[in-house]
Amino acid sequence: MEYSAILYFRSLLQGCQNRSTEEVVVLPNIKSAKKRVKVSANKTAVNRMLKSSLKTSVKKARTVISEGDPASAGAVYVAVQRDLDRAAAKGILHKNTAARRKSRLASKVNAAAAKAQ
């Protein structure tokens, strides 16, 4: 295996926090297995990015809802609902998890609207 390939696979493995120092890592020798390592690393990075942005949008929605403005809370809720549905469709979140989060946010939006009146 080339030296650059070894460095590439080591850099992939350094991103994994769950690996212990004693664990033996077997690098693939077959060309298709090497490709699968690269593809899975790219997919993991994309999924991590999408999940992080989803968490950020939900967090922003919670802060807007807690401020007490029902109009802006409703608008933000619609955007977060769309993001949760997209994440569930792409397999980043389970559909029941997305439904649970939407339900909880909706109940907070409704409570904030009732409190404002």
PyRosetta script that sets phi, psi and omega in degrees:
from pyrosetta import init, pose_from_sequence

init()
pose = pose_from_sequence("MEYSAILYFRSLLQGCQNRSTEEVVVLPNIKSAKKRVKVSANKTAVNRMLKSSLKTSVKKARTVISEGDPASAGAVYVAVQRDLDRAAAKGILHKNTAARRKSRLASKVNAAAAKAQ")
pose.set_psi(1, 141.0)
pose.set_omega(1, -179.0)
pose.set_phi(2, -69.0)
pose.set_psi(2, 157.7)
pose.set_omega(2, -179.4)
pose.set_phi(3, -65.4)
pose.set_psi(3, -39.4)
pose.set_omega(3, -178.8)
pose.set_phi(4, -65.7)
pose.set_psi(4, -35.3)
pose.set_omega(4, 178.3)
pose.set_phi(5, -66.7)
pose.set_psi(5, -38.8)
pose.set_omega(5, 178.2)
pose.set_phi(6, -62.8)
pose.set_psi(6, -43.9)
pose.set_omega(6, 178.5)
pose.set_phi(7, -63.3)
pose.set_psi(7, -38.4)
pose.set_omega(7, 179.4)
pose.set_phi(8, -62.8)
pose.set_psi(8, -47.6)
pose.set_omega(8, -178.7)
pose.set_phi(9, -68.1)
pose.set_psi(9, -33.9)
pose.set_omega(9, 176.4)
pose.set_phi(10, -65.7)
pose.set_psi(10, -39.2)
pose.set_omega(10, 179.3)
pose.set_phi(11, -66.0)
pose.set_psi(11, -33.8)
pose.set_omega(11, 176.1)
pose.set_phi(12, -65.2)
pose.set_psi(12, -41.4)
pose.set_omega(12, -176.0)
pose.set_phi(13, -74.4)
pose.set_psi(13, -24.1)
pose.set_omega(13, 179.0)
pose.set_phi(14, -69.3)
pose.set_psi(14, -23.6)
pose.set_omega(14, 178.3)
pose.set_phi(15, -73.6)
pose.set_psi(15, -13.5)
pose.set_omega(15, -178.8)
pose.set_phi(16, -88.5)
pose.set_psi(16, 115.2)
pose.set_omega(16, -178.5)
pose.set_phi(17, -81.3)
pose.set_psi(17, -17.2)
pose.set_omega(17, -173.7)
pose.set_phi(18, -83.3)
pose.set_psi(18, -5.9)
pose.set_omega(18, -176.8)
pose.set_phi(19, -82.3)
pose.set_psi(19, 133.7)
pose.set_omega(19, 176.0)
pose.set_phi(20, -88.3)
pose.set_psi(20, 165.2)
pose.set_omega(20, -177.9)
pose.set_phi(21, -73.0)
pose.set_psi(21, -23.3)
pose.set_omega(21, -179.5)
pose.set_phi(22, -85.2)
pose.set_psi(22, -12.7)
pose.set_omega(22, -175.9)
pose.set_phi(23, -69.7)
pose.set_psi(23, 133.2)
pose.set_omega(23, -179.6)
pose.set_phi(24, -88.1)
pose.set_psi(24, 128.8)
pose.set_omega(24, -179.1)
pose.set_phi(25, -106.2)
pose.set_psi(25, 124.5)
pose.set_omega(25, 179.2)
pose.set_phi(26, -98.8)
pose.set_psi(26, 118.9)
pose.set_omega(26, 178.2)
pose.set_phi(27, -85.9)
pose.set_psi(27, 143.8)
pose.set_omega(27, -177.5)
pose.set_phi(28, -71.1)
pose.set_psi(28, 146.6)
pose.set_omega(28, 176.9)
pose.set_phi(29, -104.4)
pose.set_psi(29, -26.5)
pose.set_omega(29, -176.6)
pose.set_phi(30, -84.0)
pose.set_psi(30, 142.7)
pose.set_omega(30, -174.4)
pose.set_phi(31, -60.2)
pose.set_psi(31, -42.7)
pose.set_omega(31, -179.4)
pose.set_phi(32, -67.5)
pose.set_psi(32, -33.1)
pose.set_omega(32, 178.0)
pose.set_phi(33, -69.0)
pose.set_psi(33, -37.1)
pose.set_omega(33, 176.6)
pose.set_phi(34, -63.1)
pose.set_psi(34, -41.5)
pose.set_omega(34, 179.1)
pose.set_phi(35, -64.3)
pose.set_psi(35, -41.2)
pose.set_omega(35, 179.8)
pose.set_phi(36, -62.0)
pose.set_psi(36, -36.3)
pose.set_omega(36, 177.4)
pose.set_phi(37, -63.3)
pose.set_psi(37, -44.3)
pose.set_omega(37, 179.6)
pose.set_phi(38, -64.3)
pose.set_psi(38, -45.8)
pose.set_omega(38, -177.5)
pose.set_phi(39, -64.2)
pose.set_psi(39, -43.2)
pose.set_omega(39, -179.7)
pose.set_phi(40, -67.0)
pose.set_psi(40, -33.9)
pose.set_omega(40, 177.0)
pose.set_phi(41, -65.5)
pose.set_psi(41, -41.3)
pose.set_omega(41, 178.5)
pose.set_phi(42, -65.9)
pose.set_psi(42, -43.3)
pose.set_omega(42, 179.6)
pose.set_phi(43, -64.2)
pose.set_psi(43, -39.2)
pose.set_omega(43, 178.2)
pose.set_phi(44, -62.6)
pose.set_psi(44, -41.6)
pose.set_omega(44, 180.0)
pose.set_phi(45, -64.9)
pose.set_psi(45, -42.1)
pose.set_omega(45, -180.0)
pose.set_phi(46, -66.0)
pose.set_psi(46, -45.3)
pose.set_omega(46, -179.9)
pose.set_phi(47, -63.2)
pose.set_psi(47, -39.3)
pose.set_omega(47, 178.3)
pose.set_phi(48, -63.0)
pose.set_psi(48, -41.3)
pose.set_omega(48, 179.4)
pose.set_phi(49, -64.7)
pose.set_psi(49, -45.9)
pose.set_omega(49, -179.4)
pose.set_phi(50, -64.8)
pose.set_psi(50, -40.1)
pose.set_omega(50, 179.9)
pose.set_phi(51, -66.6)
pose.set_psi(51, -37.3)
pose.set_omega(51, 178.9)
pose.set_phi(52, -66.8)
pose.set_psi(52, -43.6)
pose.set_omega(52, 179.0)
pose.set_phi(53, -66.5)
pose.set_psi(53, -32.9)
pose.set_omega(53, 176.5)
pose.set_phi(54, -65.5)
pose.set_psi(54, -43.8)
pose.set_omega(54, 178.0)
pose.set_phi(55, -61.4)
pose.set_psi(55, -39.7)
pose.set_omega(55, 179.9)
pose.set_phi(56, -64.5)
pose.set_psi(56, -43.2)
pose.set_omega(56, -179.2)
pose.set_phi(57, -66.8)
pose.set_psi(57, -37.4)
pose.set_omega(57, 177.3)
pose.set_phi(58, -66.2)
pose.set_psi(58, -39.1)
pose.set_omega(58, 179.5)
pose.set_phi(59, -65.4)
pose.set_psi(59, -42.0)
pose.set_omega(59, 177.4)
pose.set_phi(60, -63.7)
pose.set_psi(60, -39.0)
pose.set_omega(60, 178.9)
pose.set_phi(61, -63.0)
pose.set_psi(61, -41.4)
pose.set_omega(61, 179.4)
pose.set_phi(62, -62.9)
pose.set_psi(62, -38.8)
pose.set_omega(62, 179.5)
pose.set_phi(63, -68.3)
pose.set_psi(63, -39.5)
pose.set_omega(63, 178.9)
pose.set_phi(64, -65.8)
pose.set_psi(64, -40.7)
pose.set_omega(64, 179.2)
pose.set_phi(65, -64.4)
pose.set_psi(65, -39.8)
pose.set_omega(65, -178.3)
pose.set_phi(66, -70.5)
pose.set_psi(66, -21.0)
pose.set_omega(66, 177.4)
pose.set_phi(67, -69.0)
pose.set_psi(67, -27.2)
pose.set_omega(67, 171.9)
pose.set_phi(68, 100.5)
pose.set_psi(68, 4.7)
pose.set_omega(68, 177.6)
pose.set_phi(69, -88.6)
pose.set_psi(69, 107.6)
pose.set_omega(69, -173.9)
pose.set_phi(70, -66.7)
pose.set_psi(70, -31.1)
pose.set_omega(70, -178.7)
pose.set_phi(71, -67.8)
pose.set_psi(71, -48.6)
pose.set_omega(71, 179.5)
pose.set_phi(72, -70.4)
pose.set_psi(72, -31.8)
pose.set_omega(72, 178.3)
pose.set_phi(73, -65.2)
pose.set_psi(73, -39.7)
pose.set_omega(73, 178.0)
pose.set_phi(74, -65.4)
pose.set_psi(74, -40.2)
pose.set_omega(74, 179.6)
pose.set_phi(75, -66.4)
pose.set_psi(75, -41.6)
pose.set_omega(75, 179.5)
pose.set_phi(76, -68.5)
pose.set_psi(76, -36.1)
pose.set_omega(76, 179.1)
pose.set_phi(77, -62.6)
pose.set_psi(77, -39.6)
pose.set_omega(77, 179.1)
pose.set_phi(78, -62.8)
pose.set_psi(78, -40.9)
pose.set_omega(78, 179.7)
pose.set_phi(79, -66.5)
pose.set_psi(79, -42.6)
pose.set_omega(79, -179.9)
pose.set_phi(80, -67.7)
pose.set_psi(80, -37.3)
pose.set_omega(80, 177.5)
pose.set_phi(81, -60.2)
pose.set_psi(81, -42.9)
pose.set_omega(81, 178.1)
pose.set_phi(82, -62.7)
pose.set_psi(82, -43.9)
pose.set_omega(82, 179.4)
pose.set_phi(83, -63.2)
pose.set_psi(83, -41.9)
pose.set_omega(83, 178.6)
pose.set_phi(84, -64.7)
pose.set_psi(84, -39.9)
pose.set_omega(84, 178.3)
pose.set_phi(85, -65.1)
pose.set_psi(85, -40.3)
pose.set_omega(85, 177.9)
pose.set_phi(86, -64.7)
pose.set_psi(86, -41.8)
pose.set_omega(86, 179.5)
pose.set_phi(87, -64.1)
pose.set_psi(87, -38.4)
pose.set_omega(87, 178.0)
pose.set_phi(88, -68.2)
pose.set_psi(88, -37.3)
pose.set_omega(88, 179.9)
pose.set_phi(89, -68.1)
pose.set_psi(89, -34.0)
pose.set_omega(89, -179.6)
pose.set_phi(90, -84.4)
pose.set_psi(90, -7.3)
pose.set_omega(90, 178.4)
pose.set_phi(91, 87.9)
pose.set_psi(91, 11.3)
pose.set_omega(91, 178.7)
pose.set_phi(92, -76.1)
pose.set_psi(92, -37.3)
pose.set_omega(92, 174.6)
pose.set_phi(93, -121.5)
pose.set_psi(93, 151.7)
pose.set_omega(93, 172.5)
pose.set_phi(94, -71.5)
pose.set_psi(94, 147.8)
pose.set_omega(94, -176.2)
pose.set_phi(95, -62.2)
pose.set_psi(95, -33.5)
pose.set_omega(95, 178.1)
pose.set_phi(96, -70.6)
pose.set_psi(96, -33.9)
pose.set_omega(96, 176.8)
pose.set_phi(97, -65.1)
pose.set_psi(97, -43.7)
pose.set_omega(97, 178.0)
pose.set_phi(98, -62.6)
pose.set_psi(98, -42.5)
pose.set_omega(98, 179.7)
pose.set_phi(99, -63.7)
pose.set_psi(99, -40.7)
pose.set_omega(99, 179.9)
pose.set_phi(100, -64.3)
pose.set_psi(100, -43.2)
pose.set_omega(100, -179.7)
pose.set_phi(101, -66.7)
pose.set_psi(101, -39.9)
pose.set_omega(101, 176.9)
pose.set_phi(102, -63.3)
pose.set_psi(102, -41.0)
pose.set_omega(102, -179.3)
pose.set_phi(103, -64.1)
pose.set_psi(103, -43.9)
pose.set_omega(103, -179.9)
pose.set_phi(104, -65.4)
pose.set_psi(104, -40.5)
pose.set_omega(104, 178.0)
pose.set_phi(105, -66.5)
pose.set_psi(105, -39.3)
pose.set_omega(105, 179.9)
pose.set_phi(106, -63.4)
pose.set_psi(106, -40.2)
pose.set_omega(106, 179.1)
pose.set_phi(107, -66.5)
pose.set_psi(107, -35.0)
pose.set_omega(107, 176.6)
pose.set_phi(108, -68.4)
pose.set_psi(108, -39.3)
pose.set_omega(108, 177.8)
pose.set_phi(109, -63.9)
pose.set_psi(109, -44.2)
pose.set_omega(109, 179.4)
pose.set_phi(110, -64.9)
pose.set_psi(110, -37.7)
pose.set_omega(110, 177.9)
pose.set_phi(111, -66.7)
pose.set_psi(111, -39.7)
pose.set_omega(111, 179.0)
pose.set_phi(112, -66.8)
pose.set_psi(112, -36.4)
pose.set_omega(112, 178.5)
pose.set_phi(113, -68.7)
pose.set_psi(113, -39.9)
pose.set_omega(113, 179.1)
pose.set_phi(114, -67.5)
pose.set_psi(114, -36.5)
pose.set_omega(114, 179.8)
pose.set_phi(115, -69.2)
pose.set_psi(115, -32.8)
pose.set_omega(115, -178.3)
pose.set_phi(116, -71.7)
pose.set_psi(116, -25.9)
pose.set_omega(116, -178.3)
pose.set_phi(117, -87.1)
pose.dump_pdb("model.pdb")
